[in-house]
Amino acid sequence: MRVLITGIGGSIGCHVLAHLIEHTDWEIVGIDSFRHKGLTDRVAVVLNETTGFDDQKVTIFTHDLIAPISPILAEKMGPIDHIINLASLSDVQLSIDEPGPFILNNVQITTTILDYARTQKLKSFVHFSTDEVYGPAGPYGAHKEWSTILPSNPYAASKAAQEAIAIAYWRSYGVPLIITNTMNNFGEMQQASKFPAMVQRYVTKGDVVPIHGNLEEIGSRFYIHSRNTADAILFILNNVKPHLHEAGAIDCPDRFNIVGDKRLNNLELAQLIAKYLDKPLYYDMIDYHAARPGHDRHYGLDGSLLHQLGWRSPISFEESMHSTLIWTQEHPEWLK
């Protein structure tokens, strides 16, 4: 079995790489431009620290998916059975600051990999998307698969556009599409601007942590370690035969929410991180709408569909958060 991972140098892609090395004997091909948030350093850490690594089974190509995959590159990559499409710009604030280039980038790279996918005899094409395409949920709400798409910011809109394009290729060209939606990943080597890593950095230095909201209502999220996300993706590849479009039918591809086992508001998460670090928490409540237009107060996904198939997070939220904090304290360069 041969699998292609796009965005392999990202903070989720590197954990997918590690998980596949440890739990399969597949050959892995990776693509990343390494010019945005993807880092060769992440790939190096994985290859140095992951047990069972066979360097004959992992090949990494530096390629910006803004450009087409040439016949020469396609030949070098060889035949592919599965594509895990993780490549995307995923910075909400950057999308708000520069929406046009951000949206065009995410649309183009998805179109490029789908154009490549329709030339392959794939078993599945897993398109990795976000809960943010659905927009905000209530404080106790959770979106099911195929809820109404109502993105609040340009990043979310670009991911919704990616999904729409992927569905069009599923219907028009028979790409064996599976869409996954997940939210608020964390883990070792996460970029320092993401909230859990930011809190760890501020708490470690004794700085004030900004918390969006007010004491009456604080934004909440489900949090999931990226290795749990990787486990869910592998579970889907092993257990789901993609539904292919039937000519003339009003149907849709498979879609699964990948949901963490713990929902916390932002203050609760900051308090937990400070507790695990054994340091005091200093925080300040800020107006989320003034700080970030298009900010969604609460996110929520319903993970029951994937659970019905038998998947559960292999590592608990508490254990995975604690181990991430310890690892990052021992590797402080990742907090910079």
C-alpha positions in Angstrom: 0.0 0.0 0.0 1.3 3.5 -0.9 -0.1 6.7 0.6 0.5 10.3 -0.3 0.3 12.9 2.5 0.1 16.5 1.4 1.2 19.1 4.0 3.5 16.5 5.6 5.6 19.2 7.4 2.6 20.7 9.1 1.8 20.3 12.8 -0.9 17.6 12.0 0.9 16.1 9.0 4.0 15.2 11.0 1.8 13.3 13.4 0.1 11.5 10.6 3.5 10.5 9.3 4.6 9.2 12.7 1.4 7.2 13.2 1.5 5.5 9.8 5.2 4.6 10.3 4.4 3.0 13.7 1.1 1.3 12.7 1.4 0.2 9.1 4.0 -1.2 6.7 2.9 1.2 4.0 5.2 3.2 1.7 4.7 6.9 2.5 5.1 9.8 0.0 5.0 13.3 1.3 4.6 16.7 -0.3 5.1 20.1 1.2 6.2 23.5 -0.1 7.9 24.2 3.3 7.3 27.9 2.6 4.4 28.5 5.0 3.8 26.6 8.3 5.3 23.3 7.1 8.7 22.7 8.6 11.4 20.2 7.6 12.3 20.3 11.3 9.1 18.4 12.1 9.8 15.7 9.6 13.3 15.4 10.9 12.0 14.9 14.5 9.6 12.3 13.4 12.1 10.3 11.4 14.7 10.5 14.3 12.3 9.6 17.1 9.7 7.2 15.6 10.4 3.5 16.2 10.2 1.1 13.3 11.4 3.7 10.8 12.6 2.3 7.5 14.1 5.1 5.3 13.3 3.1 2.2 9.6 3.5 2.8 9.4 7.3 3.3 10.0 9.8 0.4 9.5 13.5 0.8 9.2 15.9 -2.1 9.4 19.7 -1.9 6.7 21.0 -4.1 4.3 24.0 -3.9 0.9 22.7 -4.9 0.1 26.2 -6.4 1.9 24.7 -9.4 0.6 21.5 -11.1 2.2 18.2 -10.4 4.2 17.6 -13.6 4.4 14.2 -15.3 8.0 14.0 -14.2 7.1 14.5 -10.5 4.2 12.1 -10.8 6.5 9.4 -12.2 8.9 10.0 -9.3 6.1 9.6 -6.8 5.0 6.4 -8.3 1.5 4.8 -8.0 -0.6 5.9 -5.1 -3.4 4.0 -3.3 -4.6 6.7 -0.8 -4.2 10.4 -0.6 -4.5 12.2 2.7 -4.9 15.9 1.8 -3.8 18.0 4.7 -2.2 20.9 2.8 -3.8 24.3 3.6 -3.1 27.6 5.1 -4.9 27.4 8.5 -4.3 30.7 10.2 -7.5 32.6 10.9 -5.9 35.9 11.7 -3.8 35.8 8.5 -6.9 35.1 6.5 -8.6 38.1 8.0 -5.5 40.3 7.4 -5.1 39.2 3.7 -8.2 37.3 2.6 -7.7 37.4 -1.1 -4.3 35.7 -1.4 -5.2 33.3 1.4 -8.4 32.1 -0.2 -6.8 31.8 -3.7 -3.9 29.7 -2.2 -6.2 27.2 -0.5 -8.5 26.9 -3.5 -5.6 26.4 -6.0 -3.7 23.8 -4.0 -6.8 21.7 -3.5 -7.6 21.9 -7.2 -4.0 20.9 -8.1 -4.1 17.8 -5.9 -7.6 16.8 -7.2 -6.4 17.2 -10.8 -3.6 14.8 -9.9 -6.0 12.5 -8.0 -8.2 11.9 -11.0 -5.2 10.5 -12.9 -4.6 7.8 -10.3 -6.4 4.6 -9.5 -7.1 5.5 -5.9 -8.8 3.5 -3.2 -9.6 6.7 -1.3 -9.0 10.5 -1.2 -9.3 11.8 2.4 -9.8 15.6 2.3 -9.1 17.0 5.8 -11.4 19.9 6.6 -12.5 21.8 9.7 -15.5 22.3 11.9 -15.3 26.0 11.1 -17.1 25.5 7.8 -20.2 25.1 9.8 -19.8 28.4 11.7 -20.5 28.7 15.4 -22.3 26.3 17.6 -24.2 27.1 20.8 -22.4 26.6 24.1 -23.8 23.1 24.2 -24.4 22.6 20.5 -22.6 20.2 18.1 -22.8 20.1 14.4 -23.6 16.8 12.7 -22.1 15.8 9.3 -23.7 17.8 6.5 -25.0 20.5 8.7 -25.5 23.9 6.9 -22.3 25.5 5.8 -22.0 29.0 7.3 -18.4 30.0 7.5 -17.6 33.1 9.7 -14.1 34.1 8.4 -12.1 33.8 5.2 -10.2 30.8 6.4 -13.4 28.9 7.1 -14.8 30.1 3.7 -11.6 28.8 1.9 -12.1 25.4 3.6 -15.7 25.3 2.6 -14.6 26.1 -1.0 -12.2 23.2 -0.9 -14.9 20.9 0.2 -17.2 22.1 -2.7 -14.4 21.6 -5.2 -13.6 18.1 -3.9 -17.3 17.1 -4.1 -17.4 18.4 -7.7 -14.5 16.1 -8.6 -16.1 13.2 -6.7 -19.3 13.7 -8.8 -17.6 14.6 -12.2 -14.5 12.4 -12.2 -15.2 9.6 -9.7 -12.5 10.7 -7.2 -13.2 8.3 -4.2 -13.7 11.2 -1.7 -14.0 11.0 2.1 -14.3 14.4 3.9 -13.3 14.7 7.5 -14.0 17.6 9.8 -12.1 18.1 13.0 -11.3 20.9 15.4 -8.6 22.3 17.6 -5.8 19.9 17.2 -2.8 20.2 19.6 0.4 18.2 20.0 4.1 18.3 20.0 5.7 20.7 17.5 2.5 22.7 17.1 3.1 26.2 15.8 3.5 28.6 18.7 0.7 30.9 17.6 -2.0 28.2 18.3 -3.8 28.7 21.6 -2.5 25.7 23.7 1.1 26.4 22.7 0.6 30.2 23.2 -0.8 29.5 26.7 2.2 27.3 27.6 4.6 30.0 26.4 2.9 32.7 28.4 2.5 30.7 31.5 6.1 29.5 31.4 7.3 33.1 31.2 4.8 34.4 33.7 3.0 36.6 31.2 -0.7 37.5 31.0 -2.7 35.1 28.9 -5.5 36.8 26.8 -8.8 34.9 27.1 -11.5 35.7 24.6 -14.9 36.4 26.2 -16.2 37.5 29.5 -16.8 35.6 32.8 -20.4 35.0 31.8 -19.6 33.4 28.5 -16.2 32.2 27.4 -15.5 30.5 24.1 -15.4 26.7 24.2 -13.8 24.0 22.0 -13.3 20.3 21.7 -9.5 19.6 21.8 -7.9 16.6 20.2 -4.3 15.5 20.1 -3.0 15.2 16.5 -2.0 11.5 17.1 -5.6 10.8 17.9 -6.6 12.6 14.7 -4.1 10.5 12.8 -5.5 7.3 14.4 -9.0 8.3 13.2 -7.7 8.9 9.7 -6.1 5.5 9.6 -9.2 3.9 11.0 -11.2 5.4 8.2 -8.8 4.2 5.5 -8.9 0.7 6.9 -12.7 0.5 7.5 -14.5 2.7 5.0 -14.9 1.9 1.4 -15.7 5.3 -0.2 -19.2 5.8 -1.6 -18.9 6.6 -5.3 -21.3 8.8 -7.1 -24.0 7.0 -9.0 -24.9 8.6 -12.3 -28.2 10.5 -12.0 -28.4 10.0 -8.2 -28.9 12.8 -5.7 -26.2 11.6 -3.3 -23.2 12.8 -1.5 -19.8 11.4 -0.5 -18.8 10.1 2.9 -18.1 12.6 5.6 -17.0 12.0 9.2 -16.5 14.3 12.2 -13.3 13.6 14.1 -14.0 14.9 17.6 -11.9 15.0 20.8 -13.2 13.5 24.0 -13.0 16.8 26.0 -14.8 20.1 25.6 -13.4 23.0 27.6 -13.7 26.8 27.5 -10.6 28.8 26.9 -10.1 29.7 30.5 -10.5 26.1 31.7 -7.8 25.0 29.2 -5.5 27.8 30.4 -6.1 26.8 34.0 -5.4 23.1 33.2 -2.1 24.0 31.4 -1.0 26.1 34.3 -1.8 23.3 36.7 0.2 20.7 34.7 3.1 23.2 34.5 2.8 23.9 38.2 2.8 27.6 37.6 0.4 30.4 38.4 -2.0 31.6 35.7 -2.3 35.3 35.0 -5.1 36.1 32.5 -7.1 39.0 31.1 -10.5 38.8 29.5 -10.8 40.5 26.1 -13.6 41.4 23.7 -13.4 38.6 21.1 -15.3 40.5 18.5 -13.1 43.6 18.8 -10.0 41.4 18.8 -10.9 39.2 15.9 -13.8 40.0 13.5 -15.5 36.8 12.4 -14.6 35.1 15.7 -16.8 32.1 16.6 -17.6 32.0 20.3 -18.2 28.2 20.5 -17.3 25.3 18.3 -18.8 21.9 18.5 -19.0 18.7 16.4 -21.0 15.5 16.9 -18.6 12.5 16.6 -21.3 9.8 17.0 -21.1 8.6 13.4 -17.5 7.7 13.6 -18.0 6.2 17.1 -20.8 4.0 15.7 -18.2 2.5 13.3 -16.0 1.6 16.4 -13.4 4.4 16.6 -12.4 5.9 20.0 -9.5 8.2 20.8 -6.7 5.9 21.9 -5.1 8.5 24.2 -7.2 10.5 26.6 -7.3 14.3 26.5 -5.6 14.6 29.9 -2.8 12.2 29.1 -2.1 13.6 25.7 -2.1 17.2 26.9 0.2 16.4 29.8 2.7 14.5 27.6 2.6 17.4 25.1 3.4 19.9 27.7 6.3 17.8 29.1 7.8 17.2 25.7 7.5 20.9 24.8 9.1 22.0 28.1 12.0 19.6 27.2 12.2 21.1 23.7 11.6 24.9 24.3 12.7 25.8 20.8 9.2 24.9 19.7 7.7 27.7 21.9 9.6 30.4 20.0 
